Amino acid sequence: MSQDAEDGPAILDGTPSALRNPMNQEEFDAKFAYDRPKKPCELERRSFKALRSYYEPFTSCSLFLSALLSFFPIVDWLPKYKFRENLMYDIIGGFTVGIMHVPQGIAYAILAKVDPVVGLYTSFFPALIYMIFGTSRHNSIGSFAVVSLMTGLAVEQLLETHGVSLGSDAASNQTRFSETLTPVVIASTLTLSIGLVEFLMAFARLDFITTYFSDQVVSGFTTGASCHVLVAQLKDVFAIEHLPKRNESYGMVFWKIYDTIANISQTNWWAFGISMISIVLLIVGKEYINPLVKKHLKSPVPIPFELLLVIIGTVVSGLCDWRDKLDIKVVNKIPAGFPLPSLPQFSLLPSLFVHALGIAVVIVAVHISLAKMFAKKMKYKVDPRQELYALGFTSIFAGLFPVFPSSTSLGRTMVNVEAGTKTLLSTVFSSALLVAMILYLGQWLEMLPMCVLSAIIIVALKGIFKKFADLKTLWPLSKTDFSIWVVSFVATVAWDVMPGLVVSICYALCTTVFRTQWPRWHFLANLNGTNDFRDSERYKKVHFFNGICVFRFDSPLLFTNVERFKSTIYKAMEEWHEVGYDVLQPEDLKIKISAKHLPEVSLVLSHSSTDILGMDQPSVQKSEAPNIMFPSKHFVIDCSGFTFVDYMGVNAIKEIYSEMRQKEVLVYFAAAKAPVRDLFESSGFYKFVPKQNFYPTIRDAVAIARQRQNASTIHLLAELAQALKYDGLDEIITAQPMN
C-alpha cells in the first residue's frame, strides 16, 4: 500500500508512518529507490511491434492459420450461434431492416445518378460481404444519403470531363458493364477505389486516424452535406425540367436554390402536391403513429411507412396513369434478375482517387464511430482494424457488381438495435427480402413517381437536421467544439461537399494546436489546514507564503507555446511584484492581496517551529558573515502540466531560469513527471539547471523555500551562483544555417 506524502500520513502494516521532511527530487529518488526503466525509444518500440505483426504470421503454420482466420470473424461466431436464444430476434430485425433497404436503396440511387435498381444491388451485395468480415453486430451496411450524394457529384464531374451528358442514352438505363462510359460504371469503379483506400489504411495500421474525426467534425459535415441532399431534391419535388448546369466551385447550394426559384413557373403542381402529401404522411406516421404503436402495443418493430408509401404511390400512379395524364416523372423499367460480375474500368482509378479518398474518410468515420457506440451500449467488442479490413473487402468485392459506394446508416442501425437484433445473421433475412425484390417484385415499381422518392429522402434527412440541437449543448461545454461544428457546417454548405470535408478536418486539427498555443496559467495557493495547492482564483480560504510565488502552466511545453510560456512567466512576476510580497516582511505584518488573479485573502506570516505545511523545520545555521537579510524571492513552477517538453521547451526553461537568477530570484521546479525528468537527464539540461532545484511536490519546494528565507546573504548568493549562465544565442547558432 502506498500513498502520496501530500495526502497525509501513510499507513503501512497498520502502523502510521511519520511525515517525511522536505527534500528535493534527487533526495526523494534516492530515498525511495527510483529506477529509470530501461525501455527502447518509443518510436523504435512501436516500429518493431508493427514490423513484427507483419512477419510473425509466417513464422509457423499455426500462426499463419490463426492470422488468416482472423480476417473471417464469421468462422468464430457462426459455429457458436445460439439458435434458440437469438434466431427469432435476428429474423425480426433482418426483415425490418430489409423493408427499410428497399425504399432507401431506390431513392438514394437517384442521388448517386444511377438507375433505381442499382440501389437494390447496393443494399444486397455489400451487406452480405460485410457479414463475413465484420465485427459489428448492428451496423447496417447499404445506401447512405451523404455518400450517395458525394458519389453523384463524382459521377457528374467525370462524365463532364469526358464530354458525356448525364441525360444521354449512353449514360442512362444501363446496369451491365460495357465499354461505354456510364454512371453505373463510374460508380462501381469508385466503389472499388474506396475499397482499395480502406484496405491500404488497414494494412498500414492507420485505424488510429479515425480518432482525428471528432463527433463535431462528422456531425457538422454530414449536416452540411444534408443541405446539399435536400436542395438536390427540389427539382423533383417541383418537377422542374432542364435546370441550368452550374460549374461554380463555390456556393452550389445557393445557386441551385436560385435556379429553382427562377424557374418556379415551370412547376408541375400535381407533382408538388403529391410530394407535400407524401411528406406529411411520412412525418405523421413516423413521428406520431409509430411512437403510439411502440408505447401501447409494445412493438419493437416500427411500421414501415416508407415502404407503404412506395406501394401506395406505385398502385395509385399505375391505376390513374399519372405518367401520361399528369406528366409526372416515374421510375420506369426496373430489370428483374441479378447482374453478372465484371471488372470495372481500371483506367478510371486515377481520375477517381481524390473522390475515393474523401468518401472513404466519411465512410470510415461514420462506420467506426457507430460501431464503437453500439458495441459499448450492447456490451460487446469491435476491432477497429478488422472493421477497416471489412469495409475494404466489402467495397472491393462489391465493386465487381453494378453498385455505388455503401456505408453505415444511422437510421437503419438504430432500427436494427431497437428490433432486438443479436448477430450479423440478421443480414441473411434482410437479404432474402431484397432477393425477392430484385427477382420478382422490383419490376412492379416502374410506375413509382420520382416525387415520392424525393419526399422519402427529405423526411429521412429530418434526423440529421436535429443535429442543430447539438449547438445548444456545445456552446456552454466547449467554445472550441462549437466552432468546429459551425466551421464544418458552413464550409460544406457555402463551398461544396469535398472542399467542405477538407476544411472541416484541417480546422479541427488546427484547434489542437490552438489549444496548446494559448493555454491557461494560474497562481497557486495553499488550502487552509492542508498540504494541497490549488488555483488561487477559485478558492478563498487559502494561504500565500511571504516571498514565495507558485505558478502553473496548463499545457505541454512545445515549440507552439514556448513564447506564451515565457510571457506568462514575466506577467506573473510583474503581478507578484505589484502586490508587494516579493520581499521578506516583518513576521507580524499582514498584507492585503489585491491583484486581479488573486482573491482577497490575508497573508499571515508565521515562523513557529512547526511549518504551516505540517512539517518540522530544521534550524538553519547562520553564517559567521554579517547577517544582512537578502531580498527573499522564491518562484516555484508547478511542472505537473508538462506532459511533454520538446527541444525549444527545454531551452525556454533554461532561459527563464537564467534570467530569474540574474534578477536574484530562486527558481524551484516541482512535480515534474518522470519521463520529463528523463528527457532533462539525457539532454544535458542539468548542466544549466542543477538537479537539486527539482522537487517531488509543491509542498517540498515551498518548505525548502521557507527554510531558505532564514538563510544568510552569503548562503543565498552561493545558491544563485551555482548554475551556468545560459545564452540562447548558442542554441540558435547550432540550429540555424550560417549561410
FENRA-V953969 format. One record per helix or strand of 3 or more residues. SS is the DSSP state (h for helix, s for strand). FROM is the first residue (numbers start at 1). LEN is the number of residues. If there is no record, write none. Layout:
# FENRA-V953969
SS | FROM | LEN
SS | FROM | LEN
This chain:
# FENRA-V953969
h | 5 | 3
h | 25 | 7
h | 42 | 17
h | 61 | 10
h | 74 | 4
h | 83 | 29
h | 116 | 18
h | 145 | 17
h | 169 | 3
h | 183 | 21
h | 207 | 6
h | 215 | 18
h | 234 | 4
h | 252 | 11
h | 264 | 3
h | 269 | 28
h | 305 | 16
h | 322 | 4
h | 346 | 33
h | 384 | 15
h | 410 | 9
h | 426 | 20
h | 450 | 11
h | 462 | 16
h | 479 | 16
h | 497 | 21
s | 521 | 7
s | 533 | 3
s | 548 | 6
h | 562 | 17
s | 590 | 3
s | 602 | 3
s | 634 | 5
h | 647 | 16
s | 666 | 5
h | 674 | 10
h | 685 | 3
h | 691 | 3
h | 698 | 11
h | 713 | 8
h | 728 | 8
